[in-house]
Amino acid sequence: MLDSATELFSRSGFHAVSLRDIAAHAGLTHAGLLHHFPGKESLLIEVLERRDRIDARELFPGIARPGAPVPPPAERLRLLIGVVARNTRTPGLVALYAKLSAEATDPAHPAHRYFTRRYRLLRAELSDLVRALQDEAGRPGDLDPAVVAGQLLALMDGLQTQWLLEPGAVPMEALVRDFLDRLGLLPTDRPEEADGAGAAGVSG
């Protein structure tokens, strides 16, 4: 059900897809789908939250499992870059997040609260990561972590839209690495390990 909903939402957007469409795609009856999800809104939120739960277990253990050990800053950054690399292999999910995050700017959209909360959490977690990387590099206070976090999120979202339009012309991972390197936040040891690691969605 969730896979079918993800595919159809990615292809057509939230408003153009009905529960009957999703049920038929999943090989279920409409009533069978309603047994698990009372409405399209609840199904949409579950689709989005499933992806975030996977990513949070790797990137933000403090959110996913309160009290869990937090990886060193360099490892958290490696995992974050790994998400960017992974997104190049999941265009359907990238399209879903890009499409729905734009639709959800409407306060009446069922995912409005979800995306508002998601970006708030991401800004907070990325600010914490930038601060930790600065401390580790012996450069506390060099940059405003909250500003860098907002810039990084904007960069990742903007690159995803450009990549969806013209994949061969937009090397997302390389451009994110370049941004972090220019700010002195990219560790230089064993960069090859960052290839493809990690778990969507930070930004898509």
PANU-967115 format. One record per residue (C-alpha): x negated, y negated, z negated; residue in three letters. Coordinates in Angstrom, 2 decimals. Layout:
BEGIN
<<X Y Z> 'Ala'>,
...
//
This chain:
BEGIN
<<0.00 0.00 0.00> 'Met'>,
<<-2.72 -2.45 -0.97> 'Leu'>,
<<-4.81 -1.58 2.07> 'Asp'>,
<<-1.83 -2.11 4.37> 'Ser'>,
<<-0.90 -5.37 2.69> 'Ala'>,
<<-4.51 -6.58 2.95> 'Thr'>,
<<-4.66 -5.79 6.66> 'Glu'>,
<<-1.34 -7.42 7.50> 'Leu'>,
<<-1.89 -10.50 5.35> 'Phe'>,
<<-5.33 -10.90 6.93> 'Ser'>,
<<-3.93 -10.61 10.43> 'Arg'>,
<<-0.80 -12.75 10.12> 'Ser'>,
<<-0.87 -14.71 6.85> 'Gly'>,
<<1.39 -14.37 3.85> 'Phe'>,
<<4.55 -15.98 5.18> 'His'>,
<<4.71 -14.06 8.47> 'Ala'>,
<<4.59 -10.61 6.86> 'Val'>,
<<7.57 -8.93 5.19> 'Ser'>,
<<7.70 -6.14 2.65> 'Leu'>,
<<9.37 -3.98 5.29> 'Arg'>,
<<6.37 -4.59 7.58> 'Asp'>,
<<3.98 -3.51 4.84> 'Ile'>,
<<6.05 -0.46 3.92> 'Ala'>,
<<6.20 0.69 7.53> 'Ala'>,
<<2.47 0.18 7.99> 'His'>,
<<1.78 2.21 4.84> 'Ala'>,
<<4.19 5.00 5.88> 'Gly'>,
<<6.63 4.27 3.08> 'Leu'>,
<<10.25 3.29 2.85> 'Thr'>,
<<11.16 -0.22 1.82> 'His'>,
<<12.67 1.19 -1.39> 'Ala'>,
<<9.49 3.16 -2.06> 'Gly'>,
<<7.39 0.02 -1.88> 'Leu'>,
<<9.80 -1.88 -4.12> 'Leu'>,
<<9.39 0.86 -6.73> 'His'>,
<<5.79 -0.28 -7.18> 'His'>,
<<6.06 -3.99 -6.37> 'Phe'>,
<<9.25 -5.96 -7.03> 'Pro'>,
<<8.39 -8.63 -4.48> 'Gly'>,
<<5.90 -9.77 -1.88> 'Lys'>,
<<4.40 -12.30 -4.29> 'Glu'>,
<<3.40 -9.65 -6.83> 'Ser'>,
<<1.87 -7.53 -4.07> 'Leu'>,
<<-0.15 -10.48 -2.76> 'Leu'>,
<<-1.57 -11.27 -6.20> 'Ile'>,
<<-2.54 -7.64 -6.72> 'Glu'>,
<<-4.34 -7.57 -3.35> 'Val'>,
<<-6.33 -10.65 -4.33> 'Leu'>,
<<-7.05 -9.56 -7.88> 'Glu'>,
<<-8.23 -6.10 -6.82> 'Arg'>,
<<-11.05 -7.66 -4.81> 'Arg'>,
<<-11.95 -10.03 -7.61> 'Asp'>,
<<-12.08 -7.23 -10.19> 'Arg'>,
<<-14.63 -5.39 -8.06> 'Ile'>,
<<-16.81 -8.47 -7.68> 'Asp'>,
<<-16.50 -9.57 -11.31> 'Ala'>,
<<-17.82 -6.24 -12.58> 'Arg'>,
<<-21.08 -6.97 -10.79> 'Glu'>,
<<-21.38 -10.74 -10.84> 'Leu'>,
<<-19.56 -11.95 -13.94> 'Phe'>,
<<-19.53 -9.20 -16.58> 'Pro'>,
<<-18.56 -11.75 -19.23> 'Gly'>,
<<-15.20 -12.14 -17.47> 'Ile'>,
<<-14.69 -8.53 -16.43> 'Ala'>,
<<-15.88 -6.95 -19.68> 'Arg'>,
<<-16.17 -9.39 -22.59> 'Pro'>,
<<-19.24 -8.55 -24.63> 'Gly'>,
<<-20.92 -6.63 -21.81> 'Ala'>,
<<-24.65 -7.26 -21.24> 'Pro'>,
<<-25.29 -10.10 -18.80> 'Val'>,
<<-27.92 -9.36 -16.11> 'Pro'>,
<<-30.93 -11.70 -15.86> 'Pro'>,
<<-30.31 -14.85 -13.79> 'Pro'>,
<<-32.41 -13.67 -10.83> 'Ala'>,
<<-30.42 -10.43 -10.66> 'Glu'>,
<<-27.11 -12.29 -10.80> 'Arg'>,
<<-28.27 -14.51 -7.94> 'Leu'>,
<<-29.37 -11.44 -5.94> 'Arg'>,
<<-25.91 -9.95 -6.39> 'Leu'>,
<<-24.26 -13.21 -5.35> 'Leu'>,
<<-26.27 -13.35 -2.14> 'Ile'>,
<<-25.38 -9.69 -1.65> 'Gly'>,
<<-21.71 -10.62 -1.64> 'Val'>,
<<-22.38 -13.07 1.19> 'Val'>,
<<-24.14 -10.31 3.13> 'Ala'>,
<<-21.33 -7.86 2.44> 'Arg'>,
<<-18.71 -10.31 3.65> 'Asn'>,
<<-20.23 -10.17 7.12> 'Thr'>,
<<-19.10 -6.52 7.19> 'Arg'>,
<<-15.52 -7.19 6.02> 'Thr'>,
<<-14.10 -9.83 8.38> 'Pro'>,
<<-10.51 -8.90 7.57> 'Gly'>,
<<-10.89 -9.75 3.89> 'Leu'>,
<<-12.85 -12.89 4.66> 'Val'>,
<<-10.02 -13.98 6.95> 'Ala'>,
<<-7.46 -13.18 4.25> 'Leu'>,
<<-9.15 -15.40 1.68> 'Tyr'>,
<<-9.76 -18.21 4.17> 'Ala'>,
<<-6.16 -18.17 5.37> 'Lys'>,
<<-4.50 -17.80 1.98> 'Leu'>,
<<-6.69 -20.31 0.17> 'Ser'>,
<<-5.63 -22.91 2.74> 'Ala'>,
<<-1.95 -21.92 2.51> 'Glu'>,
<<-2.15 -21.95 -1.30> 'Ala'>,
<<-3.00 -25.65 -1.48> 'Thr'>,
<<0.80 -26.03 -1.39> 'Asp'>,
<<1.86 -25.98 -5.08> 'Pro'>,
<<4.93 -23.95 -4.09> 'Ala'>,
<<2.85 -21.13 -2.61> 'His'>,
<<2.89 -17.97 -4.77> 'Pro'>,
<<-0.91 -17.82 -4.83> 'Ala'>,
<<-1.41 -21.49 -5.81> 'His'>,
<<-2.02 -20.77 -9.48> 'Arg'>,
<<-4.20 -17.79 -8.63> 'Tyr'>,
<<-6.57 -19.80 -6.40> 'Phe'>,
<<-6.63 -22.77 -8.79> 'Thr'>,
<<-7.66 -20.49 -11.63> 'Arg'>,
<<-10.10 -18.56 -9.43> 'Arg'>,
<<-12.01 -21.66 -8.35> 'Tyr'>,
<<-12.06 -22.98 -11.90> 'Arg'>,
<<-13.63 -19.72 -13.12> 'Leu'>,
<<-16.09 -19.59 -10.23> 'Leu'>,
<<-17.24 -23.16 -10.84> 'Arg'>,
<<-17.79 -22.39 -14.52> 'Ala'>,
<<-19.65 -19.13 -13.89> 'Glu'>,
<<-21.81 -20.55 -11.11> 'Leu'>,
<<-22.63 -23.60 -13.24> 'Ser'>,
<<-23.81 -21.24 -15.97> 'Asp'>,
<<-25.90 -19.30 -13.45> 'Leu'>,
<<-27.54 -22.45 -12.05> 'Val'>,
<<-28.32 -23.64 -15.58> 'Arg'>,
<<-29.90 -20.27 -16.42> 'Ala'>,
<<-31.98 -20.32 -13.22> 'Leu'>,
<<-33.21 -23.82 -14.04> 'Gln'>,
<<-34.18 -22.78 -17.56> 'Asp'>,
<<-35.98 -19.70 -16.25> 'Glu'>,
<<-37.94 -21.84 -13.77> 'Ala'>,
<<-38.84 -24.36 -16.49> 'Gly'>,
<<-36.80 -27.11 -14.84> 'Arg'>,
<<-33.85 -27.76 -17.19> 'Pro'>,
<<-31.82 -30.83 -16.27> 'Gly'>,
<<-33.40 -31.13 -12.81> 'Asp'>,
<<-29.99 -30.81 -11.16> 'Leu'>,
<<-26.45 -31.06 -12.46> 'Asp'>,
<<-25.32 -27.39 -12.56> 'Pro'>,
<<-21.66 -28.30 -12.08> 'Ala'>,
<<-22.46 -30.32 -8.95> 'Val'>,
<<-24.58 -27.51 -7.49> 'Val'>,
<<-21.85 -24.96 -8.24> 'Ala'>,
<<-19.27 -27.05 -6.38> 'Gly'>,
<<-21.63 -27.55 -3.46> 'Gln'>,
<<-22.42 -23.82 -3.27> 'Leu'>,
<<-18.75 -22.86 -3.26> 'Leu'>,
<<-18.01 -25.44 -0.56> 'Ala'>,
<<-20.93 -24.18 1.52> 'Leu'>,
<<-19.85 -20.54 1.25> 'Met'>,
<<-16.23 -21.32 2.11> 'Asp'>,
<<-17.18 -23.56 5.03> 'Gly'>,
<<-19.63 -21.02 6.42> 'Leu'>,
<<-16.97 -18.32 6.28> 'Gln'>,
<<-14.60 -20.37 8.41> 'Thr'>,
<<-17.32 -21.11 10.96> 'Gln'>,
<<-18.42 -17.46 10.95> 'Trp'>,
<<-14.86 -16.25 11.59> 'Leu'>,
<<-14.70 -18.55 14.62> 'Leu'>,
<<-18.14 -17.70 16.01> 'Glu'>,
<<-19.86 -14.83 14.12> 'Pro'>,
<<-23.01 -14.70 16.21> 'Gly'>,
<<-23.78 -18.38 15.70> 'Ala'>,
<<-23.46 -18.58 11.90> 'Val'>,
<<-25.93 -16.53 9.80> 'Pro'>,
<<-24.15 -16.96 6.49> 'Met'>,
<<-26.66 -15.22 4.25> 'Glu'>,
<<-29.66 -17.05 5.73> 'Ala'>,
<<-27.95 -20.43 5.36> 'Leu'>,
<<-26.98 -19.79 1.74> 'Val'>,
<<-30.56 -18.72 1.03> 'Arg'>,
<<-31.88 -21.89 2.66> 'Asp'>,
<<-29.61 -24.07 0.50> 'Phe'>,
<<-30.73 -22.33 -2.70> 'Leu'>,
<<-34.38 -22.46 -1.65> 'Asp'>,
<<-34.22 -26.21 -0.99> 'Arg'>,
<<-32.97 -26.67 -4.55> 'Leu'>,
<<-35.74 -24.48 -5.95> 'Gly'>,
<<-33.26 -21.89 -7.21> 'Leu'>,
<<-34.20 -18.95 -5.02> 'Leu'>,
<<-36.68 -16.53 -6.63> 'Pro'>,
<<-39.51 -15.67 -4.26> 'Thr'>,
<<-40.30 -12.18 -5.56> 'Asp'>,
<<-39.10 -9.23 -3.48> 'Arg'>,
<<-36.51 -11.12 -1.36> 'Pro'>,
<<-35.91 -8.04 0.75> 'Glu'>,
<<-33.93 -6.51 -2.10> 'Glu'>,
<<-31.15 -9.06 -1.61> 'Ala'>,
<<-30.07 -7.45 1.65> 'Asp'>,
<<-26.48 -6.28 1.36> 'Gly'>,
<<-26.39 -5.76 -2.40> 'Ala'>,
<<-23.46 -6.55 -4.60> 'Gly'>,
<<-19.75 -6.15 -4.59> 'Ala'>,
<<-15.34 -10.51 -1.98> 'Ala'>,
<<-14.80 -12.54 -2.58> 'Gly'>,
<<-16.67 -14.90 -4.37> 'Val'>,
<<-15.55 -16.97 -1.74> 'Ser'>,
<<-13.78 -14.87 0.37> 'Gly'>,
//
